[in-house]
Amino acid sequence: MPLVDDGLGDLTYQVIGCAMRVHNTLGPGLREEHYEDALAAELANAQLPFEQQKPIEIHLGESQVGVVILDLLVPMQLDTPRSRPGFKTPGLRGGKVLPD
């Protein structure tokens, strides 16, 4: 039993499974975009929703200071304390992704 039941276990398992199939099938040595496209194909075959090359704006206060392009984004709906106001998630502020 996991220490925290965040409702994401099944989705996490499926996404990691897709990534492992890509890794085990293609092996090392290809360009990054080949692995990205292969993972996108695996996610589509698994009928998981995803967005490829998703632009995310970076804001400092009211000013947009940049854009990060995510290779792949698997959206999820959370009905856990994490989705409630006041819950702190490292790397996220006000629904915006911040670089490490």
HELIX and SHEET records of a PDB file:
HELIX    1   1 GLY A    9  LEU A   26  1                                  18    
HELIX    2   2 GLU A   32  ASN A   45  1                                  14    
HELIX    3   3 PRO A   81  SER A   83  5                                   3    
SHEET    1   A 2 GLU A  51  LEU A  60  0                                        
SHEET    2   A 2 SER A  63  LEU A  73 -1                                        
SHEET    1   B 2 LEU A  92  ARG A  93  0                                        
SHEET    2   B 2 LYS A  96  VAL A  97 -1                                        
END                                                                             
